[in-house]
Amino acid sequence: MTDTEPVIHGVPETILVAPDSFKGTFSAIEVAAAIGRGLQAGGRPVDLCPVADGGEGTMTALIESVGAAVVTAPVTDPLGRRIEAEFAIGGTVAIVETAAASGLGLVAQPDRDPVAATTAGTGELILAAAEAGADTIYLGVGGSATTDGGAGAIKAIEGAGGLQGVRLVVLCDVRTSFQDAARVYGPQKGASADQVRSLTRRLNALARRLPRDPRGVPMTGAAGGLSGGLWSAFGAELVPGAAFVLDAVGFDARMRSARAVVSGEGKLDQQSLVGKIVSEVATRARQAGVPCHAVVGTRELDAMGARVLDLDRVVAASTLVEIEAAGRALAEVI
């Protein structure tokens, strides 16, 4: 915006900045701040709204709306090693992230074992939240290193006597069903083709033993089937994480007060079309008639996919300096 550009009264000037994290690289807070700096350098006022879809960063995105504080508990990581993991609790509501206890980022590349990786630590973290006084636990399940169908978490929880009436709400970042978890996400966790087939057989065998079969049920394949295992064993509620987080942070009202929205994520690809933050943000913006743009680490989505999302502009930027520059560039055209 130049010094001579007229201000049209009644038209909002603020830009709502609502990105997800660039997984494994920058947090949503870092990305939002960098985009915001660029927009402000271009003369645009901003409303920073870092968000998440149920994966990493979900606790941070929700903590203010819940009025929670961060605490830690000892748990086991995906390979059974003892670690301290964070969760948040405010009153009787807790926010837990699978990534904190069973996340892929907890295991160095050479040590990754997609077959042995367990969700036991997530079960332990859920128990810690319940023991801290939570009667409702929101569990973000993205970013796991596991494909055990939740077997480790189920064993840990059942071994402690179950959830004792605690309500468990699973915030899912995908719609994939239980039986497809290994095929779709196993390779990302280091599984070979043979291991994917073995993991799929294991998931199917577990599904037959569970109290109710999660196969074919949308969102039961999140975190390598963890969501489906918890749904079956403990009646966990499965909800789309992106929509839940946006509602919790008051996104719609903030968007209606904005001139435009800038979202973002680490990789814009086919998975972005279903269940991810950029898709949910773009859909809401389109329905409200608010222009939506995105800053992404890498773009693998073709022009047709971008049209499906109805994004005005997509800018690729892989460093904080580049992300800030992307914000500056968008300031000139928004």
N, C-alpha and C positions, 0 to 999 in steps of 0.2 A: 504494500500500500504506500503510495507516494504522498508527499506532504500536500500536494495539490488535489489529491483524489477527494471528491466530495463525500460527506457523510450523509447517507439517505436515512432520514429520521424514521424510526419504526422498524428498520431492518437490523437484526442483531449483528454485532461486530465480533463477539467472542467466538473462538474456535475451540470446540470440545476435542480434547486429545485423549483417545481411549484405546491404547494398544495393549496387546498381550506381551508377555516376555518373548525375547528371542532365545528360545530354549538352549540352555547350556552356555549362553554367551552374555546376555544382558537381561536384567530383571525388567518387569513392566514399568517399574518406577524410573529406572535409568532411561528406558526408551522414551517414556512420556516426557521426562525432563529435557532430554536432548531435542526432541521434536518441538517442545515448547520454547526452548531457547531460540531455535531457528525462526519459529513463527514470530516471536516477540522482536527479534532482530529485524524482521520484516515489517514491524509495526502492527502486528495483530495481537490483541489481548487473548489470553488462553484460559481454559478451565481444564486442569490436568486430572485425568480420571483413569489411572492404570487399572487394568482389569485382568481377568483370567477365565478359563473355560472349564475349570475343575482340575487342571494340571498344576504344575509348579506356579507358585505365586497366588494361589487361591486364598490361602490364609491371610496373606498381606492385603489382598484386595477386599476381604470381608471384615477384617479385624475392627475397623472403625465403626462399621454399621452394627456390629454385634456388641461393641463396647468391651472387647476382650483384651486380656493381657497374655503375653507369651510366657510359657513355662517349658520345662524340659522333663524328659523321663528316660530312663535307661531301657533300650530295646536292642533287638538283634537286627543287623543289616541283612541285605539279600543273601549273603553267604554265611550268616550265623554269627558274625562278629559283633561284640558288644559296642554300642555307640550311644551317645546322647542325642535324642531327637526332640524337636520343638513341636508344640501344639499350642493353640490359643484357647482360653476359656474366659467367659464373661457371664457371671451368674450361673445359670444352669445350661448354658449353650457352649459347645466346644466346636472348634474347627481343627480338623486333622488332615494332613496331607500324606498320601501314600508315598510320595517322593521323599519325604523326610525320613522314612524308615526303610522303605523297600525300593528306593529310586535307582535308576540306571546311573545317575551321577555319583552314587556312593561307591561304585565299583570301577576301578581302573580298567582301561580297555583290555590289557592282557589277562586280567583276572575274571572277566565276564564269563558266566556259565549259565546259559538260558535254561538248562535242564534242572540244575541244582538250586537256582535262585528261588527263594521262598518269601511269602508274604507274612511270615510269622511276626515280624517286627511291626507291621501295620496292625495286626491283631493286638499286640501288646500295647501299642500307642492308643488304640481305641479303648482298651481296658483302663489305661492310665487316665484318660479323659473322663471315663465313667467314675473312677475312684476319686477324681478331683471334684465330683459333684455334678457332672453334666447329666441331664436327662434327655437332651437332644444333641446328637453329634452329627455335624456335617463333614463328610469325608470326600475330599477331592482325590480322584484316583488316577490322574494322568502322570506320566513320567516314570512308570515302574520298570524294574529290571526283570520282572517275573512273568511266567506263563503257567502258574500252578493252579489256576482256577479258584484261587482263594483258599486252597487246602491248608496252607500254613496258618493263615489268619483264623480260619474256622477252628483248627486244632487248638490254637492258643486261647481263643475265647471260650470254647467249650471246656477246656481244661481248667479254666477259672470259674466255671459255673454259669457261663452264658452272659447275656447282656442284662438280665434282671429287669426287663421292661424298658430299658433305654431305647429311645427312638433313634434309628440310624438312617440318615439320608445320604445317599451316594450321589455326588455331583460328577456326572459322566461327561467326558470330552469327546466321545464317539458314540455312534449308534450301532456299532458292530455287535453281532450276536456271539454268544459263548463259543459255539463250535468253530467259528472263523478266527478266533483271537490269535492262534499260533500262525496261521497262514498269512494274516494281514500284518501282524506286528512282530512276529518272531524274528524275522530277518533284521529288524531295527535293533533287536536286543542281542544280536550275535548268533542267532540260530542258523545252522546250515539247512539245506533242503531235507536231509535225512532227519535232522532234529525237529524240523517243523512237522514232519509226518508223525514222528514219535510223540511230540507234544500234543498233536491233535488227537491221537489215539488216547493219550492220557486224559485229556479234557473230556472226551466222550465217555470214557470209563467212569470218571468222577461224576459226570452228569447223571449217569444211571444210578449212582449210589446216593445222590443228594435227595433231600425230602421232596423237592419238586424240580423238574427238569428245566434248566435255564436255556436250553437250545432253542433257537428260533425267536427268542424274546429280545427285542431291541435293547441295546445298551448293556446287555449282560457280558459282552466281551471286553469291556474296558479294563485296563490294567491286567491284561492276560487272563481275563475271566474272573478277576477278584470281585467285580461288581455282581456278576452272576452267582458266585458262590455265596456272597453275603445276602443276596436277595433270596436265595433258596434256603439257606440254613437259618437265617434270623429275620426274614421278612423285611429286609432293608428296602427302603423306597429308592427307586432309581429316577433321577431327574436330570434334564440337560443342564450341564454346568454353566455354559455361557449365558443362557437366559436367566438362570438363577442369580448369577453374580451381577448382571446388568440391572436386574430388578432391585437387588439389595443395595446398590450404590446410587439408586435414583437416576439411572441413565436417561430414561425417556424424558423426564422433566428437564434435565440439563441439556439434552439434545434439542428440545423445542425452543430453548433459549439461546441456541447457537446459530451462527451463520453457516457453519459447516462442521463436519466431523472428520478427524484424521485417526484412523485405526492402524493396526499393524501387527505383524508376527514374524517369526524368524524365517519361515518358508511358506510361500504362497503356492499351493499345489492342489491336486484334486481333493485331498482330505479337508482343505479349507472350505469346501463347498457344503460340508455337512458337520454341524456340531461345533465348529471352531468360532472363535471370537469375531474374526473379520466377517464371516458369513452372517452372524447374528446382528452385528452392528450395522452392516450394509443393508440387511433386510429391514431393520427398524428405521434406518435413515430413509430408505426408498419409500416406505409406507408413510412417513411423515413429510416427505418432500424436501428433505434436507440433503444437500450434496455430501457425498462421502468419498474420502480419499484414503490411500493406504501407503505406509512406508514398510517395506519388507526386507529381510536379510537377503533372500534369494527368491527369484520368481520362476516357478516351473509351470505356472498355469497359463494356458494359451489365451488368445484374445476372446475366444468363445466363452471360456470359463470366467474371464473378467467381466464379460457382458452379463453372464448369469448372476454374478455378484452385484452388477450395476455400480461398479466403482468408477468415479470420474477420472481419477489418475492413480497410477501405481508407480511408486518410486523405489528402486532398489538401493539399499544402503547397508553396508556390513560392519561399519565401525561407528562409534559414537560421534566422531567428527563428521562422517558422511551422513548420519541420521540427522544431526543438527543442520547440515547443509540442505538436506531434503526438506526440512521444515522451512528453512529460509526460502527455498525455491517455491514451495507451495504457497507461502505468504504472498508471492507475487501474482498468483493466478486465482486464488480463492476469492 
